[in-house]
Amino acid sequence: MSIFEIGMLICFGASWPFSLYKTWKTKCSQSKSFIFLWLIIIGYFCGVMHKILYHYDPVIWLYVLNMLLVSSDLALSYRYRNCD
């Protein structure tokens, strides 16, 4: 378990609740990049798979949490993609 990996996941993951809240509050995803969100989800999925296959440790839950937050933001973005 690396303190730097934990720090990266916490710092990067701290932005997703704000993004999710903004999408939910404005009910508009006009400025969202769906490709970017999908790439982030794939990246987190790869991190989870690495932890499962090669080096399992509790950091896996940070990857899972971040992946769920980004997935939620993506789902809301698809829901509100046709805003005015």
Contacts in CASP RR format, 6 or more apart in sequence:
PFRMAT RR
TARGET T0000
AUTHOR 0000-0000-0000
METHOD contacts of the structure
MODEL  1
MSIFEIGMLICFGASWPFSLYKTWKTKCSQSKSFIFLWLIIIGYFCGVMH
KILYHYDPVIWLYVLNMLLVSSDLALSYRYRNCD
1 57 0 8 1.000
1 58 0 8 1.000
1 59 0 8 1.000
2 59 0 8 1.000
5 59 0 8 1.000
6 59 0 8 1.000
6 62 0 8 1.000
9 59 0 8 1.000
9 62 0 8 1.000
9 63 0 8 1.000
9 66 0 8 1.000
10 62 0 8 1.000
12 66 0 8 1.000
13 62 0 8 1.000
13 65 0 8 1.000
13 66 0 8 1.000
13 69 0 8 1.000
16 66 0 8 1.000
16 69 0 8 1.000
16 70 0 8 1.000
16 73 0 8 1.000
17 69 0 8 1.000
19 73 0 8 1.000
20 69 0 8 1.000
20 72 0 8 1.000
20 73 0 8 1.000
20 76 0 8 1.000
23 29 0 8 1.000
23 32 0 8 1.000
23 73 0 8 1.000
23 76 0 8 1.000
23 77 0 8 1.000
23 80 0 8 1.000
24 76 0 8 1.000
26 80 0 8 1.000
26 83 0 8 1.000
27 80 0 8 1.000
27 83 0 8 1.000
28 80 0 8 1.000
28 83 0 8 1.000
28 84 0 8 1.000
29 76 0 8 1.000
29 77 0 8 1.000
29 78 0 8 1.000
29 79 0 8 1.000
29 80 0 8 1.000
29 81 0 8 1.000
29 83 0 8 1.000
30 83 0 8 1.000
32 73 0 8 1.000
32 77 0 8 1.000
32 81 0 8 1.000
34 74 0 8 1.000
34 77 0 8 1.000
34 78 0 8 1.000
37 70 0 8 1.000
37 73 0 8 1.000
37 74 0 8 1.000
37 77 0 8 1.000
38 74 0 8 1.000
40 70 0 8 1.000
41 67 0 8 1.000
41 70 0 8 1.000
41 71 0 8 1.000
41 74 0 8 1.000
44 63 0 8 1.000
44 64 0 8 1.000
44 66 0 8 1.000
44 67 0 8 1.000
44 70 0 8 1.000
45 67 0 8 1.000
47 63 0 8 1.000
48 60 0 8 1.000
48 63 0 8 1.000
48 64 0 8 1.000
48 67 0 8 1.000
51 57 0 8 1.000
51 59 0 8 1.000
51 60 0 8 1.000
51 63 0 8 1.000
52 60 0 8 1.000
END
